[in-house]
Every structure is written in structure tokens, then in C-alpha cells.
């Protein structure tokens, strides 16, 4: 019986044949997990827990002694090889044994140093192999999510949303952003998250004008925007949500900005359907914001894909011509940011379906913390 991973590997091999390639070296964490089930993380950019070599018929996972037992548990039907001396020397030996001529490697996962080491190892092994950089072979397969992937994302989202409700029950004026962010992270962990999808953002007052603010020792005060961006990871898959709330009474300016962002989000959501171009969705939200007093204050793209990585294709921005397809998971997250005052961002995760965009979030869209509590 063919497994989901078998189907993915078949897709890789079809791409190899189309591109005239004999094999692919996979080093990117998310791609490695997608194709093998191996969940270990790379410690540093130029260090790896293991690599995959996928040929037209054969496949092998090369790892070291730290991860060999884990790979044996997680990677059914994969030949495992313990790296001898270096990963590059082991890889060169396999490629020579396979008698392949043209091999692709993931340019985003390969440092220049690793590339040079592999070239030298191939030369030492006497393997006549042409290396070709590629950037999208596996990523194209990951664009459309299976039912299993969607279910994992929904589980991560449910944990994250429940954690936000717990967090809001503890959020008080006088708490620092760092203390608040820890409460949010702790709640996700206690509710079953395997890890954070990314470091939670809790940014208050003027700090909320920074789209990717890091929590600081600033004290949260009544009446100011508190921008929260958070996500949980379960079975490798990420949730990603943003809400902006106010402790106490919201003033007229905040209400105007919040309402504008909410309308921009609703407008973009209404345009989601298979075949729609990403830049058109971005334009739907941006035009609404730019038509009012906050023109130019929406300073980033509308959204992005989610999956094994919290930011992946397709990108929803003004330069992206990507066409949405059924089964894609994307975020829709317009915002308005005013230096010295603060910002508002509202973000939902959306499944592209034949009927349009299906919002996966259950949380309301409100600035009042009381609206979120059971």
C-alpha cells in the first residue's frame, strides 16, 4: 500500500525525469521531513542532522551517530547510512556507486563551504558528477496540503487559540511585554504544542508599529494597542495568528485604524478562490487602506503560505504572480503601522477551497479581550 511519503517521492522522481536529473540532495529541514518523516533539526546553518539522496530508483538517508537511532524509528523503508568522516565524503561515495551523471542540490540549504567540500570529495572519489543548483523542486510539491497536513495545522491552531484565551485572562496593565510573551508561550506548551512556530510577539504602544517587534521590558499600559502574533507547532505543522487588543477603553483613533484593517482583511478574504493571483489579493487590501488617511502605512505583504515552515510559498504580496490552488494554506494579515503611536495587525489562516477561502480560525476579530474569553 502506497503511503503519503511514497506519493511525495514519486512526485520528486517525476520532477527529476522532467529536468533531466539523476538524483536530488535534500538538506532543508522541512523538505527532509516532508519526504522521509525524519524530524531532527539542523543545529546551525552549516551543520546538519542528516541529508537525503533521492535517485530515480534508490534513496538513502545519511546521518551521524547522534541521530541514527531516531532515523531508524521515523524513516520506514529508507536505507540509512552512517556518515564516515564527513557527510560530503559519504555522499560522494554513494554517488560514485550509483554511477549518476547529473545531480541537483538545494541551493537554499547548501552553503558555499559545503558545496566546495562536496566538489572536493567527488574529485577525491573519482566520481564524474555534474552538480546543479535548484530552489523549488520539493517546494512545488509542498504547495498543496493533504488532509493529513490540514488536520495537523488545525490541531496547532486549536492549541494556539486556546492558549491566547488563557493568556488574555492573565494580561494586565503593568505587565511587561516579555512577561506577557512568556505567559502566551507557556500556555501553548501546557496545552500540548510540540514547540513554538516562532517566537511570540507581544508589542505594546509605539512598539506595535514594528511589524516584527521583539518583546521588551516596556510596561503595557491601558488604552494602547497590544499587538500579538503567535503560533504553535504540532507534528511539524505551524499555526500563525495575529490579533491586536486594548486593555481598557479604546480611543477614537484606535477604533478607526482597527476598523480599517478589519475591512481590508474582509475584502481580501472575499477575493480568495482557486486561480486568483496573489498580487490581486494584496491589492484588494492595500487599495482600501490607501484610499483613506493611512495611505502607505501598510508596509508588508498581505500574507504567505504555512505548513512545515511558518513562512512558505505562496507569497501574497504586490510582486507575486502565483496563482492560488485548492489545498493551499495561506495567511491574510493586513496591518497599519504608525511610528510613535503603534500598529494594528489582524491575521487569519485560510484554506483555499473550490468554494473560496475557508477561514480556519475560531477566535473572534475584536480589540476587546473580554470578547475572546469563554
Secondary structure, DSSP 4 states (H G I P E B T S, - for coil): ---HHHHHHHHHHHHHHHHT-SEEEE--HHHHHHHH------SSTT--SEEEEEESS-EEEEE-TTTHHHHHHH-TT-EEEE--S-HHHHHHHHHHHHT-SEEEEETTT--HHHHHHHHHHHHHHT---EEEEESSHHHHHHSSPPHHHHHHHHHHHHHHHHHHHHHHHH--TT-BHHHHHHHHHHHHHHTT-SEESS--EEEEGGGGGSTTPPP-SPBP-TTSEEEEEE-EEETTEE--EEEEEESS---HHHHHHHHHHHHHHHHHHHT--TT-BHHHHHHHHHHHHHTTTTTT---S-SEEE-SSSSSEEEEESTT--PBP-TT-EEEE--EEEETTTEEEE-BEEEEEETTEEEE---S---SBGGGT--
